Amino acid sequence: MGSQPDAGTSADEDDYMNMTFEDTASSATTKNETLTQRKKRLAREAEIKGRPKSKAELAQEERKKREEALNTTTLDTSNRGFKMMAALGYKPGTALGAAPRTTTADGSGGGKDDRLLEPIGLEMRESRSGIGADAEKKRKFREEVEARQEADKKRKVEAGEFRERQQKEREEKKMEGQVWAAMKVCERLDEEDDLEQSVDGKPDPARRPRRSKPLKAVNVLWRGLVKQRAINERDRRMRYDLHQSLSRRPDYIDPDEEKEDQMAMGKKTELEEVDVDLDEEDEELNEFETLEVSEKVSKLVEYLRERWHYCFWCKYRYPDEKMEGCPGTTEEDHD
């Protein structure tokens, strides 16, 4: 017979599978403490255990337990509900319900599966507002954000439109100055041509100076300039005559001034003729003045080039119609 192992010997041996390690630091402290220290420690521990926890501590413990419970998955094999679902054919990692029958673009039938793989999680409400209040707040906040964005966009558009309008006004003002300058050039060249035209060495009576020429006989391109100058001259004479009449006594009679002399000088008659000429309706001039400023500039520049071989941008009159050396017909060509 083989020898049996001694039960007492095996019992005396340490079981290394069930080894326990004591807290040497706490045990050393406990062994080294005096009787008074031990009594104080036990009294302090008893006081801590017997003291009721505050509301903050209880709320913290409750919050900690709740977070641990919420973070624990419900798909635990030890869960009774999970066991019931497994008995009905549920497998972990799959969704409940029938698979979708929608087809893809290629007709393969593998449509998008929107089913949940895990149960809907709990969402703790920390506010005291009712159901739907948060959604309403989000909606109002979203509307306010959209309204602010729309207002910012509108301000940017208005600022851009304002800058464009200012730029356009500056360009129009600049071109209006170019129109008046081109009119003066046309008038000057036309007067120079009048002086050159003569019959037997004398000026042609058919080509009268501008001051005696009827307004409608002036080219419509610079007729507005002549008309405006005549209006200014008429207003100046009227102011002068008014000043003279106010500075002279009503009963004053100038012995050197007679009616025959006034009629011979033609002062009143000339003034009335000018007034009638300025006040007459001029459809051709009105039509020209309704044009865009840029179109007026183009017509004047074209007339100067064709009639006088003069480039308004070069400020030079060329000897022939070829106008060699002129870079172009527009202002941009001369930049």
C-alpha positions in Angstrom: 0.0 0.0 0.0 1.3 3.4 -0.8 1.7 5.9 1.9 -1.1 8.4 2.4 -0.2 12.1 2.7 -0.3 13.4 6.2 -3.5 15.6 6.6 -1.9 17.5 9.4 1.1 18.3 7.4 -0.9 19.5 4.4 -3.1 21.6 6.7 0.0 23.3 8.2 1.3 24.2 4.8 0.4 27.7 3.4 -2.2 27.7 0.6 -0.5 30.0 -1.9 -3.8 30.3 -3.8 -5.5 31.9 -0.8 -2.7 34.1 0.3 -3.7 37.4 2.0 -1.5 40.4 2.6 -2.0 42.6 5.6 -1.6 46.3 5.5 1.8 46.5 7.2 1.6 50.2 7.6 -1.8 50.3 9.3 -0.9 47.2 11.4 2.4 48.7 12.4 0.6 52.0 13.3 -2.0 50.0 15.3 0.6 48.0 17.1 2.7 51.0 17.9 -0.2 53.3 19.1 -0.7 53.8 22.8 -3.9 53.0 24.7 -4.9 56.6 24.6 -4.3 56.9 20.9 -6.3 53.8 20.3 -9.3 55.1 22.3 -9.2 58.4 20.4 -9.1 56.6 17.1 -12.0 54.3 18.0 -14.0 57.3 19.2 -13.3 59.2 16.0 -14.4 56.2 13.9 -17.5 55.7 15.9 -18.3 59.4 15.6 -17.9 59.3 11.8 -20.1 56.2 11.5 -22.8 57.7 13.8 -22.9 61.1 12.2 -25.7 61.4 9.6 -24.6 62.3 6.1 -25.4 65.8 4.7 -27.7 66.4 1.8 -24.7 67.2 -0.4 -23.0 63.9 0.4 -26.2 61.9 -0.1 -26.8 63.7 -3.4 -23.3 62.9 -4.5 -23.7 59.2 -3.6 -27.0 59.1 -5.4 -25.5 60.7 -8.5 -22.6 58.3 -8.5 -24.9 55.3 -8.2 -27.1 56.7 -11.0 -24.2 57.3 -13.3 -22.9 53.7 -12.7 -26.3 52.3 -13.4 -26.7 54.3 -16.6 -23.3 53.4 -17.8 -24.1 49.7 -17.3 -25.3 48.0 -20.4 -28.7 46.4 -20.4 -27.6 43.7 -22.7 -26.1 41.6 -20.0 -26.4 37.8 -20.3 -27.3 37.6 -16.6 -30.2 40.1 -17.2 -33.6 38.4 -17.1 -35.0 40.5 -20.0 -32.0 39.5 -22.1 -32.6 35.8 -21.4 -36.2 36.2 -22.5 -35.1 37.9 -25.7 -32.5 35.3 -26.3 -35.1 32.6 -25.9 -37.1 34.3 -28.7 -34.1 34.2 -31.1 -32.4 37.5 -30.3 -28.6 37.5 -30.9 -26.2 40.1 -29.4 -25.2 42.8 -31.9 -28.3 42.5 -34.0 -31.4 44.7 -34.3 -35.0 43.9 -33.5 -37.6 43.6 -36.2 -37.6 42.7 -39.8 -34.8 43.9 -42.1 -35.7 46.8 -44.4 -36.9 46.0 -47.9 -35.8 49.2 -49.5 -33.6 48.9 -52.6 -30.6 51.0 -53.5 -29.9 52.8 -56.7 -28.4 49.8 -58.4 -31.4 47.6 -57.4 -29.4 45.3 -55.1 -32.0 45.5 -52.3 -29.5 46.4 -49.6 -31.1 49.6 -48.4 -30.0 51.6 -45.4 -30.8 50.0 -42.0 -31.9 52.5 -39.4 -32.8 50.1 -36.7 -31.2 50.5 -33.3 -28.7 47.9 -32.1 -29.1 49.0 -28.4 -32.1 50.1 -26.4 -32.9 53.8 -26.2 -30.8 55.3 -23.4 -32.2 57.3 -20.6 -31.7 61.0 -20.5 -31.8 62.6 -17.1 -33.6 66.0 -17.0 -31.9 68.4 -14.7 -34.3 71.3 -15.4 -37.8 71.8 -14.0 -39.3 72.7 -17.4 -42.1 70.7 -18.9 -41.9 68.2 -21.8 -41.2 70.1 -25.0 -39.9 73.2 -23.3 -36.3 72.5 -24.3 -37.3 71.9 -27.9 -39.2 75.2 -27.9 -36.1 77.0 -26.4 -33.9 75.4 -29.1 -36.3 76.5 -31.8 -36.4 80.1 -30.5 -32.6 80.2 -30.1 -32.2 78.9 -33.7 -34.6 81.5 -35.0 -32.7 84.3 -33.2 -29.4 83.0 -34.6 -30.9 82.9 -38.1 -32.4 86.4 -37.6 -29.0 87.8 -36.5 -27.3 86.1 -39.5 -29.9 87.5 -41.9 -29.5 91.0 -40.3 -25.7 90.7 -40.7 -26.0 89.6 -44.2 -28.4 92.4 -45.0 -26.1 95.0 -43.4 -23.2 93.6 -45.5 -25.4 93.8 -48.7 -26.5 97.3 -47.8 -22.9 98.4 -47.1 -21.8 96.9 -50.5 -24.7 98.6 -52.3 -23.8 101.9 -50.6 -20.2 101.6 -51.7 -21.3 100.7 -55.2 -23.8 103.6 -55.3 -21.1 106.0 -54.0 -18.7 104.7 -56.7 -21.3 105.1 -59.3 -22.1 108.7 -58.2 -18.4 109.6 -58.3 -18.1 108.1 -61.8 -21.2 110.0 -63.0 -19.9 113.3 -61.5 -16.6 112.7 -63.2 -18.2 112.0 -66.5 -20.4 115.1 -66.2 -17.3 117.2 -65.9 -16.0 115.4 -69.0 -19.2 116.2 -70.9 -18.9 120.0 -70.2 -15.2 119.9 -71.1 -15.9 118.1 -74.4 -18.7 120.7 -75.1 -16.2 123.5 -74.6 -13.7 121.9 -77.0 -16.4 121.4 -79.6 -17.5 125.0 -79.3 -13.9 126.3 -79.5 -13.1 124.3 -82.6 -16.3 125.4 -84.2 -15.5 129.1 -83.6 -12.0 128.6 -84.9 -13.5 127.1 -88.1 -15.9 130.1 -88.3 -13.0 132.5 -88.3 -11.1 130.6 -91.0 -14.2 130.6 -93.3 -14.3 133.8 -95.2 -15.4 135.2 -98.5 -13.0 137.6 -100.3 -11.0 137.9 -97.2 -14.0 138.9 -95.1 -15.9 136.7 -92.6 -18.8 134.8 -94.1 -22.0 136.5 -93.0 -23.7 133.1 -93.0 -21.4 132.0 -90.2 -22.2 134.4 -87.5 -20.5 134.6 -84.0 -22.0 132.4 -81.3 -23.6 135.4 -79.4 -25.7 136.4 -82.5 -26.4 132.9 -83.7 -29.9 131.5 -82.8 -29.8 128.8 -80.2 -31.3 126.1 -82.4 -28.7 126.8 -85.0 -26.0 125.5 -82.6 -25.1 121.9 -82.7 -27.1 119.9 -80.2 -24.0 118.3 -78.8 -22.9 121.6 -77.1 -26.2 123.5 -77.4 -26.8 122.9 -73.7 -23.5 124.7 -72.9 -24.5 127.7 -74.9 -28.0 127.8 -73.5 -26.7 127.6 -69.9 -24.2 130.4 -70.5 -27.0 132.6 -72.0 -29.3 131.9 -69.0 -26.5 132.9 -66.7 -25.8 136.1 -68.7 -29.5 137.0 -68.7 -29.8 136.5 -64.9 -26.7 138.7 -64.5 -28.2 141.5 -66.6 -31.5 141.3 -64.7 -29.7 141.6 -61.4 -27.7 144.5 -62.7 -30.8 146.3 -64.0 -32.6 145.7 -60.8 -29.7 147.1 -58.8 -29.6 150.2 -61.1 -33.3 150.8 -60.8 -33.2 150.5 -57.0 -30.3 152.9 -56.7 -31.9 155.5 -58.8 -34.7 157.8 -57.6 -38.1 157.2 -59.3 -38.5 160.9 -60.3 -34.9 161.1 -61.7 -34.8 161.9 -65.4 -31.5 161.5 -67.3 -31.4 164.3 -69.9 -28.8 162.4 -71.9 -30.9 159.2 -72.2 -33.7 159.3 -74.7 -36.2 156.7 -75.9 -34.9 157.0 -79.4 -31.4 156.3 -78.2 -32.7 153.2 -76.3 -34.5 151.9 -79.3 -31.5 152.7 -81.5 -29.3 150.7 -79.1 -31.8 147.9 -79.2 -31.3 146.9 -75.5 -34.8 146.0 -74.7 -35.5 144.4 -78.0 -32.4 142.2 -77.8 -33.2 141.2 -74.3 -36.7 140.2 -75.2 -35.4 138.2 -78.2 -33.0 136.3 -76.0 -35.6 135.5 -73.4 -38.0 134.2 -76.0 -35.2 132.1 -77.6 -34.2 130.6 -74.2 -37.8 129.9 -73.1 -38.8 128.1 -76.3 -39.3 124.3 -76.2 -36.3 122.5 -77.7 -37.3 118.8 -78.2 -33.9 117.9 -79.8 -32.0 119.3 -76.8 -34.4 117.7 -74.3 -33.8 114.3 -76.0 -30.1 114.7 -75.9 -30.1 115.7 -72.2 -32.1 112.5 -71.3 -29.3 110.3 -72.5 -27.0 108.6 -70.0 -23.9 110.6 -69.1 -21.6 107.9 -70.5 -23.5 108.0 -73.8 -23.1 111.8 -74.0 -19.4 111.4 -73.5 -19.2 108.8 -76.3 -21.1 111.0 -78.8 -19.0 114.0 -78.0 -15.7 112.1 -78.3 -16.8 110.5 -81.5 -17.8 113.8 -83.0 -14.5 115.4 -82.1 -12.6 112.5 -83.7 -14.7 112.4 -86.9 -15.1 116.2 -87.4 -11.9 117.6 -86.1 -9.5 114.6 -85.8 -9.2 115.6 -82.2 -8.7 113.1 -79.4 -10.4 114.2 -76.2 -8.2 111.9 -74.1 -4.9 112.8 -75.7 -5.9 116.5 -75.7 -4.4 116.8 -79.2 -5.6 117.5 -82.7 -4.1 115.2 -85.3 -3.4 116.3 -88.8 -5.4 113.7 -90.5 -8.1 111.1 -89.9 -5.6 108.3 -89.3 -4.7 109.9 -86.0 -1.5 107.9 -85.7 -0.2 107.6 -82.1 -3.6 107.6 -80.5 -4.0 104.4 -78.4 -7.8 104.2 -78.8 -11.2 105.8 -78.5 -11.9 105.2 -74.7 -10.4 106.5 -71.6 -9.2 103.1 -70.5 -7.1 102.8 -73.7 -5.2 105.9 -72.5 -4.4 104.6 -69.0 
